[in-house]
Amino acid sequence: MMDFSQFSGFVLFLTVFTMGFWLMIFLITFVIPYWIVGYLREEWKYRKMERENDTIEE
């Protein structure tokens, strides 16, 4: 049987572990794809602007 200090430590461990788990799920499913898609869209926009400027100058 666990005494109170072991139980409270176990509950604290489960709380931290669960928060970390859901944070990783959130980062992997939302934040990282959002950064990647935003970077690719911005890069595509700048390359399109460069191509338009090159055709205007020629």
HTML snippet that shows the backbone in 3Dmol.js (N, CA, C, O; Angstrom):
<script src="https://3Dmol.org/build/3Dmol-min.js"></script>
<div id="view" style="width:600px;height:400px;position:relative"></div>
<script>
const pdb = `
ATOM      1  N   MET A   1       0.843  -1.187   0.000  1.00  0.00           N
ATOM      2  CA  MET A   1       0.000   0.000   0.000  1.00  0.00           C
ATOM      3  C   MET A   1       0.886   1.247   0.000  1.00  0.00           C
ATOM      4  O   MET A   1       1.929   1.280   0.653  1.00  0.00           O
ATOM      5  N   MET A   2       0.458   2.263  -0.736  1.00  0.00           N
ATOM      6  CA  MET A   2       1.234   3.507  -0.814  1.00  0.00           C
ATOM      7  C   MET A   2       0.825   4.449   0.313  1.00  0.00           C
ATOM      8  O   MET A   2      -0.348   4.523   0.682  1.00  0.00           O
ATOM      9  N   ASP A   3       1.793   5.159   0.847  1.00  0.00           N
ATOM     10  CA  ASP A   3       1.437   6.205   1.793  1.00  0.00           C
ATOM     11  C   ASP A   3       1.149   7.498   1.015  1.00  0.00           C
ATOM     12  O   ASP A   3       1.248   7.531  -0.212  1.00  0.00           O
ATOM     13  N   PHE A   4       0.798   8.539   1.735  1.00  0.00           N
ATOM     14  CA  PHE A   4       0.311   9.751   1.072  1.00  0.00           C
ATOM     15  C   PHE A   4       1.378  10.418   0.215  1.00  0.00           C
ATOM     16  O   PHE A   4       1.059  10.910  -0.868  1.00  0.00           O
ATOM     17  N   SER A   5       2.630  10.454   0.655  1.00  0.00           N
ATOM     18  CA  SER A   5       3.675  11.132  -0.123  1.00  0.00           C
ATOM     19  C   SER A   5       3.953  10.387  -1.430  1.00  0.00           C
ATOM     20  O   SER A   5       4.190  11.018  -2.460  1.00  0.00           O
ATOM     21  N   GLN A   6       3.926   9.061  -1.397  1.00  0.00           N
ATOM     22  CA  GLN A   6       4.102   8.304  -2.634  1.00  0.00           C
ATOM     23  C   GLN A   6       2.930   8.542  -3.577  1.00  0.00           C
ATOM     24  O   GLN A   6       3.115   8.717  -4.782  1.00  0.00           O
ATOM     25  N   PHE A   7       1.726   8.546  -3.022  1.00  0.00           N
ATOM     26  CA  PHE A   7       0.541   8.770  -3.843  1.00  0.00           C
ATOM     27  C   PHE A   7       0.552  10.158  -4.478  1.00  0.00           C
ATOM     28  O   PHE A   7       0.243  10.303  -5.661  1.00  0.00           O
ATOM     29  N   SER A   8       0.904  11.170  -3.703  1.00  0.00           N
ATOM     30  CA  SER A   8       0.931  12.528  -4.257  1.00  0.00           C
ATOM     31  C   SER A   8       2.032  12.664  -5.303  1.00  0.00           C
ATOM     32  O   SER A   8       1.847  13.371  -6.294  1.00  0.00           O
ATOM     33  N   GLY A   9       3.162  12.011  -5.107  1.00  0.00           N
ATOM     34  CA  GLY A   9       4.205  12.025  -6.126  1.00  0.00           C
ATOM     35  C   GLY A   9       3.765  11.330  -7.394  1.00  0.00           C
ATOM     36  O   GLY A   9       4.060  11.790  -8.497  1.00  0.00           O
ATOM     37  N   PHE A  10       3.059  10.223  -7.239  1.00  0.00           N
ATOM     38  CA  PHE A  10       2.544   9.494  -8.401  1.00  0.00           C
ATOM     39  C   PHE A  10       1.522  10.329  -9.168  1.00  0.00           C
ATOM     40  O   PHE A  10       1.545  10.365 -10.398  1.00  0.00           O
ATOM     41  N   VAL A  11       0.636  10.993  -8.451  1.00  0.00           N
ATOM     42  CA  VAL A  11      -0.362  11.853  -9.097  1.00  0.00           C
ATOM     43  C   VAL A  11       0.321  13.016  -9.804  1.00  0.00           C
ATOM     44  O   VAL A  11      -0.076  13.382 -10.910  1.00  0.00           O
ATOM     45  N   LEU A  12       1.332  13.598  -9.189  1.00  0.00           N
ATOM     46  CA  LEU A  12       2.077  14.682  -9.824  1.00  0.00           C
ATOM     47  C   LEU A  12       2.777  14.190 -11.087  1.00  0.00           C
ATOM     48  O   LEU A  12       2.768  14.878 -12.108  1.00  0.00           O
ATOM     49  N   PHE A  13       3.380  13.008 -11.025  1.00  0.00           N
ATOM     50  CA  PHE A  13       4.022  12.434 -12.205  1.00  0.00           C
ATOM     51  C   PHE A  13       3.005  12.218 -13.319  1.00  0.00           C
ATOM     52  O   PHE A  13       3.265  12.579 -14.467  1.00  0.00           O
ATOM     53  N   LEU A  14       1.860  11.638 -13.001  1.00  0.00           N
ATOM     54  CA  LEU A  14       0.837  11.411 -14.026  1.00  0.00           C
ATOM     55  C   LEU A  14       0.346  12.725 -14.626  1.00  0.00           C
ATOM     56  O   LEU A  14       0.089  12.800 -15.827  1.00  0.00           O
ATOM     57  N   THR A  15       0.215  13.756 -13.802  1.00  0.00           N
ATOM     58  CA  THR A  15      -0.231  15.056 -14.298  1.00  0.00           C
ATOM     59  C   THR A  15       0.774  15.632 -15.283  1.00  0.00           C
ATOM     60  O   THR A  15       0.395  16.072 -16.368  1.00  0.00           O
ATOM     61  N   VAL A  16       2.040  15.634 -14.922  1.00  0.00           N
ATOM     62  CA  VAL A  16       3.078  16.182 -15.801  1.00  0.00           C
ATOM     63  C   VAL A  16       3.191  15.353 -17.073  1.00  0.00           C
ATOM     64  O   VAL A  16       3.309  15.908 -18.165  1.00  0.00           O
ATOM     65  N   PHE A  17       3.158  14.039 -16.941  1.00  0.00           N
ATOM     66  CA  PHE A  17       3.257  13.161 -18.104  1.00  0.00           C
ATOM     67  C   PHE A  17       2.083  13.374 -19.054  1.00  0.00           C
ATOM     68  O   PHE A  17       2.272  13.434 -20.269  1.00  0.00           O
ATOM     69  N   THR A  18       0.875  13.489 -18.512  1.00  0.00           N
ATOM     70  CA  THR A  18      -0.307  13.690 -19.345  1.00  0.00           C
ATOM     71  C   THR A  18      -0.265  15.047 -20.037  1.00  0.00           C
ATOM     72  O   THR A  18      -0.615  15.153 -21.212  1.00  0.00           O
ATOM     73  N   MET A  19       0.158  16.081 -19.321  1.00  0.00           N
ATOM     74  CA  MET A  19       0.259  17.401 -19.944  1.00  0.00           C
ATOM     75  C   MET A  19       1.288  17.394 -21.067  1.00  0.00           C
ATOM     76  O   MET A  19       1.053  17.977 -22.126  1.00  0.00           O
ATOM     77  N   GLY A  20       2.417  16.744 -20.849  1.00  0.00           N
ATOM     78  CA  GLY A  20       3.429  16.643 -21.893  1.00  0.00           C
ATOM     79  C   GLY A  20       2.937  15.862 -23.087  1.00  0.00           C
ATOM     80  O   GLY A  20       3.224  16.222 -24.228  1.00  0.00           O
ATOM     81  N   PHE A  21       2.196  14.795 -22.837  1.00  0.00           N
ATOM     82  CA  PHE A  21       1.653  13.986 -23.927  1.00  0.00           C
ATOM     83  C   PHE A  21       0.722  14.811 -24.805  1.00  0.00           C
ATOM     84  O   PHE A  21       0.866  14.815 -26.027  1.00  0.00           O
ATOM     85  N   TRP A  22      -0.226  15.507 -24.197  1.00  0.00           N
ATOM     86  CA  TRP A  22      -1.176  16.283 -24.992  1.00  0.00           C
ATOM     87  C   TRP A  22      -0.505  17.481 -25.654  1.00  0.00           C
ATOM     88  O   TRP A  22      -0.917  17.891 -26.739  1.00  0.00           O
ATOM     89  N   LEU A  23       0.517  18.047 -25.024  1.00  0.00           N
ATOM     90  CA  LEU A  23       1.261  19.129 -25.660  1.00  0.00           C
ATOM     91  C   LEU A  23       1.968  18.628 -26.908  1.00  0.00           C
ATOM     92  O   LEU A  23       1.963  19.311 -27.932  1.00  0.00           O
ATOM     93  N   MET A  24       2.573  17.452 -26.845  1.00  0.00           N
ATOM     94  CA  MET A  24       3.238  16.890 -28.023  1.00  0.00           C
ATOM     95  C   MET A  24       2.232  16.578 -29.123  1.00  0.00           C
ATOM     96  O   MET A  24       2.509  16.824 -30.298  1.00  0.00           O
ATOM     97  N   ILE A  25       1.070  16.040 -28.763  1.00  0.00           N
ATOM     98  CA  ILE A  25       0.034  15.770 -29.765  1.00  0.00           C
ATOM     99  C   ILE A  25      -0.378  17.076 -30.432  1.00  0.00           C
ATOM    100  O   ILE A  25      -0.500  17.132 -31.656  1.00  0.00           O
ATOM    101  N   PHE A  26      -0.594  18.124 -29.647  1.00  0.00           N
ATOM    102  CA  PHE A  26      -0.981  19.422 -30.198  1.00  0.00           C
ATOM    103  C   PHE A  26       0.101  19.972 -31.117  1.00  0.00           C
ATOM    104  O   PHE A  26      -0.204  20.466 -32.202  1.00  0.00           O
ATOM    105  N   LEU A  27       1.367  19.893 -30.693  1.00  0.00           N
ATOM    106  CA  LEU A  27       2.453  20.421 -31.517  1.00  0.00           C
ATOM    107  C   LEU A  27       2.582  19.652 -32.825  1.00  0.00           C
ATOM    108  O   LEU A  27       2.766  20.253 -33.883  1.00  0.00           O
ATOM    109  N   ILE A  28       2.488  18.337 -32.760  1.00  0.00           N
ATOM    110  CA  ILE A  28       2.678  17.523 -33.960  1.00  0.00           C
ATOM    111  C   ILE A  28       1.521  17.692 -34.934  1.00  0.00           C
ATOM    112  O   ILE A  28       1.741  17.691 -36.145  1.00  0.00           O
ATOM    113  N   THR A  29       0.297  17.837 -34.441  1.00  0.00           N
ATOM    114  CA  THR A  29      -0.850  17.872 -35.348  1.00  0.00           C
ATOM    115  C   THR A  29      -1.218  19.276 -35.815  1.00  0.00           C
ATOM    116  O   THR A  29      -1.800  19.413 -36.891  1.00  0.00           O
ATOM    117  N   PHE A  30      -0.906  20.317 -35.060  1.00  0.00           N
ATOM    118  CA  PHE A  30      -1.342  21.655 -35.444  1.00  0.00           C
ATOM    119  C   PHE A  30      -0.196  22.634 -35.678  1.00  0.00           C
ATOM    120  O   PHE A  30      -0.120  23.245 -36.744  1.00  0.00           O
ATOM    121  N   VAL A  31       0.678  22.791 -34.720  1.00  0.00           N
ATOM    122  CA  VAL A  31       1.658  23.875 -34.759  1.00  0.00           C
ATOM    123  C   VAL A  31       2.711  23.639 -35.832  1.00  0.00           C
ATOM    124  O   VAL A  31       2.973  24.528 -36.642  1.00  0.00           O
ATOM    125  N   ILE A  32       3.314  22.466 -35.853  1.00  0.00           N
ATOM    126  CA  ILE A  32       4.384  22.206 -36.819  1.00  0.00           C
ATOM    127  C   ILE A  32       3.867  22.231 -38.255  1.00  0.00           C
ATOM    128  O   ILE A  32       4.509  22.850 -39.102  1.00  0.00           O
ATOM    129  N   PRO A  33       2.726  21.583 -38.579  1.00  0.00           N
ATOM    130  CA  PRO A  33       2.208  21.730 -39.949  1.00  0.00           C
ATOM    131  C   PRO A  33       1.857  23.181 -40.297  1.00  0.00           C
ATOM    132  O   PRO A  33       2.027  23.594 -41.444  1.00  0.00           O
ATOM    133  N   TYR A  34       1.370  23.958 -39.325  1.00  0.00           N
ATOM    134  CA  TYR A  34       1.056  25.361 -39.578  1.00  0.00           C
ATOM    135  C   TYR A  34       2.319  26.129 -39.951  1.00  0.00           C
ATOM    136  O   TYR A  34       2.293  26.936 -40.880  1.00  0.00           O
ATOM    137  N   TRP A  35       3.429  25.893 -39.244  1.00  0.00           N
ATOM    138  CA  TRP A  35       4.694  26.552 -39.570  1.00  0.00           C
ATOM    139  C   TRP A  35       5.184  26.137 -40.948  1.00  0.00           C
ATOM    140  O   TRP A  35       5.628  26.979 -41.728  1.00  0.00           O
ATOM    141  N   ILE A  36       5.109  24.850 -41.251  1.00  0.00           N
ATOM    142  CA  ILE A  36       5.618  24.359 -42.536  1.00  0.00           C
ATOM    143  C   ILE A  36       4.793  24.919 -43.685  1.00  0.00           C
ATOM    144  O   ILE A  36       5.358  25.392 -44.671  1.00  0.00           O
ATOM    145  N   VAL A  37       3.478  24.874 -43.578  1.00  0.00           N
ATOM    146  CA  VAL A  37       2.616  25.388 -44.650  1.00  0.00           C
ATOM    147  C   VAL A  37       2.807  26.891 -44.805  1.00  0.00           C
ATOM    148  O   VAL A  37       2.856  27.387 -45.931  1.00  0.00           O
ATOM    149  N   GLY A  38       2.916  27.619 -43.715  1.00  0.00           N
ATOM    150  CA  GLY A  38       3.141  29.060 -43.797  1.00  0.00           C
ATOM    151  C   GLY A  38       4.461  29.395 -44.458  1.00  0.00           C
ATOM    152  O   GLY A  38       4.534  30.322 -45.265  1.00  0.00           O
ATOM    153  N   TYR A  39       5.505  28.651 -44.127  1.00  0.00           N
ATOM    154  CA  TYR A  39       6.809  28.876 -44.750  1.00  0.00           C
ATOM    155  C   TYR A  39       6.746  28.604 -46.248  1.00  0.00           C
ATOM    156  O   TYR A  39       7.263  29.387 -47.045  1.00  0.00           O
ATOM    157  N   LEU A  40       6.116  27.499 -46.633  1.00  0.00           N
ATOM    158  CA  LEU A  40       6.048  27.155 -48.056  1.00  0.00           C
ATOM    159  C   LEU A  40       5.226  28.169 -48.842  1.00  0.00           C
ATOM    160  O   LEU A  40       5.596  28.522 -49.962  1.00  0.00           O
ATOM    161  N   ARG A  41       4.115  28.645 -48.277  1.00  0.00           N
ATOM    162  CA  ARG A  41       3.305  29.652 -48.974  1.00  0.00           C
ATOM    163  C   ARG A  41       4.084  30.957 -49.157  1.00  0.00           C
ATOM    164  O   ARG A  41       4.043  31.571 -50.223  1.00  0.00           O
ATOM    165  N   GLU A  42       4.789  31.369 -48.108  1.00  0.00           N
ATOM    166  CA  GLU A  42       5.557  32.609 -48.189  1.00  0.00           C
ATOM    167  C   GLU A  42       6.694  32.477 -49.201  1.00  0.00           C
ATOM    168  O   GLU A  42       6.953  33.398 -49.976  1.00  0.00           O
ATOM    169  N   GLU A  43       7.364  31.340 -49.189  1.00  0.00           N
ATOM    170  CA  GLU A  43       8.447  31.106 -50.145  1.00  0.00           C
ATOM    171  C   GLU A  43       7.920  31.112 -51.580  1.00  0.00           C
ATOM    172  O   GLU A  43       8.556  31.666 -52.477  1.00  0.00           O
ATOM    173  N   TRP A  44       6.766  30.499 -51.791  1.00  0.00           N
ATOM    174  CA  TRP A  44       6.153  30.468 -53.125  1.00  0.00           C
ATOM    175  C   TRP A  44       5.777  31.884 -53.572  1.00  0.00           C
ATOM    176  O   TRP A  44       5.949  32.235 -54.739  1.00  0.00           O
ATOM    177  N   LYS A  45       5.264  32.693 -52.641  1.00  0.00           N
ATOM    178  CA  LYS A  45       4.879  34.066 -52.963  1.00  0.00           C
ATOM    179  C   LYS A  45       6.103  34.890 -53.365  1.00  0.00           C
ATOM    180  O   LYS A  45       6.052  35.645 -54.336  1.00  0.00           O
ATOM    181  N   TYR A  46       7.216  34.746 -52.611  1.00  0.00           N
ATOM    182  CA  TYR A  46       8.421  35.508 -52.940  1.00  0.00           C
ATOM    183  C   TYR A  46       9.023  35.073 -54.269  1.00  0.00           C
ATOM    184  O   TYR A  46       9.501  35.909 -55.037  1.00  0.00           O
ATOM    185  N   ARG A  47       9.003  33.775 -54.546  1.00  0.00           N
ATOM    186  CA  ARG A  47       9.532  33.308 -55.831  1.00  0.00           C
ATOM    187  C   ARG A  47       8.673  33.815 -56.982  1.00  0.00           C
ATOM    188  O   ARG A  47       9.197  34.162 -58.040  1.00  0.00           O
ATOM    189  N   LYS A  48       7.365  33.860 -56.786  1.00  0.00           N
ATOM    190  CA  LYS A  48       6.465  34.387 -57.810  1.00  0.00           C
ATOM    191  C   LYS A  48       6.744  35.872 -58.038  1.00  0.00           C
ATOM    192  O   LYS A  48       6.759  36.330 -59.180  1.00  0.00           O
ATOM    193  N   MET A  49       6.966  36.623 -56.965  1.00  0.00           N
ATOM    194  CA  MET A  49       7.274  38.046 -57.111  1.00  0.00           C
ATOM    195  C   MET A  49       8.602  38.242 -57.838  1.00  0.00           C
ATOM    196  O   MET A  49       8.722  39.147 -58.664  1.00  0.00           O
ATOM    197  N   GLU A  50       9.603  37.406 -57.543  1.00  0.00           N
ATOM    198  CA  GLU A  50      10.895  37.512 -58.228  1.00  0.00           C
ATOM    199  C   GLU A  50      10.749  37.227 -59.712  1.00  0.00           C
ATOM    200  O   GLU A  50      11.345  37.918 -60.538  1.00  0.00           O
ATOM    201  N   ARG A  51       9.955  36.210 -60.060  1.00  0.00           N
ATOM    202  CA  ARG A  51       9.752  35.899 -61.476  1.00  0.00           C
ATOM    203  C   ARG A  51       9.046  37.049 -62.190  1.00  0.00           C
ATOM    204  O   ARG A  51       9.390  37.377 -63.326  1.00  0.00           O
ATOM    205  N   GLU A  52       8.067  37.661 -61.534  1.00  0.00           N
ATOM    206  CA  GLU A  52       7.365  38.785 -62.153  1.00  0.00           C
ATOM    207  C   GLU A  52       8.299  39.977 -62.331  1.00  0.00           C
ATOM    208  O   GLU A  52       8.226  40.667 -63.348  1.00  0.00           O
ATOM    209  N   ASN A  53       9.171  40.229 -61.366  1.00  0.00           N
ATOM    210  CA  ASN A  53      10.119  41.340 -61.479  1.00  0.00           C
ATOM    211  C   ASN A  53      11.148  41.074 -62.568  1.00  0.00           C
ATOM    212  O   ASN A  53      11.560  42.000 -63.266  1.00  0.00           O
ATOM    213  N   ASP A  54      11.568  39.820 -62.724  1.00  0.00           N
ATOM    214  CA  ASP A  54      12.525  39.487 -63.779  1.00  0.00           C
ATOM    215  C   ASP A  54      11.913  39.685 -65.156  1.00  0.00           C
ATOM    216  O   ASP A  54      12.601  40.148 -66.066  1.00  0.00           O
ATOM    217  N   THR A  55      10.647  39.349 -65.337  1.00  0.00           N
ATOM    218  CA  THR A  55      10.017  39.506 -66.651  1.00  0.00           C
ATOM    219  C   THR A  55       9.752  40.979 -66.952  1.00  0.00           C
ATOM    220  O   THR A  55       9.775  41.377 -68.117  1.00  0.00           O
ATOM    221  N   ILE A  56       9.503  41.793 -65.931  1.00  0.00           N
ATOM    222  CA  ILE A  56       9.271  43.222 -66.155  1.00  0.00           C
ATOM    223  C   ILE A  56      10.569  43.916 -66.556  1.00  0.00           C
ATOM    224  O   ILE A  56      10.558  44.779 -67.434  1.00  0.00           O
ATOM    225  N   GLU A  57      11.692  43.551 -65.926  1.00  0.00           N
ATOM    226  CA  GLU A  57      12.970  44.205 -66.208  1.00  0.00           C
ATOM    227  C   GLU A  57      13.505  43.859 -67.588  1.00  0.00           C
ATOM    228  O   GLU A  57      14.250  44.653 -68.163  1.00  0.00           O
ATOM    229  N   GLU A  58      13.157  42.719 -68.132  1.00  0.00           N
ATOM    230  CA  GLU A  58      13.707  42.314 -69.431  1.00  0.00           C
ATOM    231  C   GLU A  58      13.038  42.977 -70.579  1.00  0.00           C
ATOM    232  O   GLU A  58      13.398  42.730 -71.730  1.00  0.00           O
TER     233      GLU A  58
END
`;
const viewer = $3Dmol.createViewer("view");
viewer.addModel(pdb, "pdb");
viewer.setStyle({}, {cartoon: {color: "spectrum"}});
viewer.zoomTo();
viewer.render();
</script>
